[in-house]
Amino acid sequence: MALAAAAVLLLATACSDGDDKPASTSPSPTSAATSPATAPADTVGITMEDFAFSPANPQVGPGEKIAVVNKDSAAHTVTATEGDAFDTGSIAGGKSGTFTAPSEPGEYAFVCTFHPNMTGTLIVG
């Protein structure tokens, strides 16, 4: 019986960090910038993961450089649906690339040419 009580006490202490504050599960603001699989801190980024773009509607400045990170195993593209405003070409799974936003403000729809269900809108302002 004493052994069971000691085990419960040990588990209760192990689950506490001692400051009685709830543990945070959100990442720190700098964690994304330090990971090799993400965009540098001074660059806007689009991530392709689970066959979706994130963010789906990135907001950028005219002519801004945009980093694209593919976290899926399949290749993807970020391709403007109208004209030739931008196209990353094929980005293999686990790789990254960049493109430059158009110099004219506006909204530019984009798609992955391999997976037409992957869509988004680049907002240049």
N, C-alpha and C positions, 0 to 999 in steps of 0.2 A: 504494500500500500504506500509506504514512504517513497519507494522507487517511482511509482506512478505519479505521485504529487511532485516529485523533483522533475520528472520529464515534462509535465505541464508547465511548471514554472520556467524551465529552460526554454521551451518553445515560445512562451509568452514574451520572454526577454529577447529572444532572437528576432522576433517580429517587430520589435520597437527600435527606433533609432535614438531614443532617449530624449527627444525634444517635444514629444506629444503633438507634433504637427503631422497632418496627413501627408503621405508620400506623394510626390508629384509624378504623374505618368506622362506629362507632355515634355517634348524634347526642349533642350535649351535653345535660345535663339541663334547661337553660333554653331550648333551641331551640324546643320545642313552645310554650312560653308566650309567645314573642315573635312567632310567626307569626300573621298576621291571620286565617288559616283554622282556628284552633284555639281551644279554650276558654281563658279567662283562668286564670292560675295558681291563683287562690283558688277556682275553681269546678270541680266534677266535670264531666267531659265524655264524651259518646258521639259517636263519629265513624261516619258512614255512608260506606263506600267499597267499591267492587267488589261492591256489593249484599250487604253484610254489616255488622253492628254491631261496633264495637270500642271498649271491651271488650264482649263479649257478655253478661257478667254483672257489671255495675258494682256496687260496694258504696258506699252512701251513708248519711248520717244522716237521721233523720226530718225532713221538711220542708225538706231541702236543695235548693238551686237547682241544676239540671243543665243545662249548655249542650250543644246538639246541633249538630254541624257536618256538612253534607252535601257530601261531596267528589265525589259522582257527578254525572252530567249529568241524571239522572232525579229526579223528586220522590220523597220518602220521608216516612214518619211514624214516630213512636215512640208506640205506642198500647197501653195495657194491654189484655190479652185478657179479663179479667174485670172487669165493672162499669165505672165511669168514674174509676178511680184517677188516670189521667193520659192526656193525648193532646196531642201537639204540633200536630196539624193538619198540613196539607201544607207541607213545607219544600222549596222549589225547589232544583234542582241548583246547587251553588256558594253556597248561602245557609246561614244558621244560625238557630237558635231556642233557646228555653229552656222548661223545665217544672219544676214543684216536686214533689219526691218525696212520697209519702203520709206522713202523720204517724204512722201505725201501723207498727211494725216487722213485717217479714215478707218473703216472696219474691213478687214480682209479675212474672208472665210478660208480655212485650210482643212486638209484631209491627209490621211495616210493613204498613199496610192495602193498599198498592198491590202489594206483593211478599211474599206469605205465607211464602215460604221464608226471609225475613229475620226471625229470632227472637232473643230474649234473655230474661234474667231480671234484674230490678232487685232487688238485695238491700238492704233497708232495715233497719239495725240500730242 
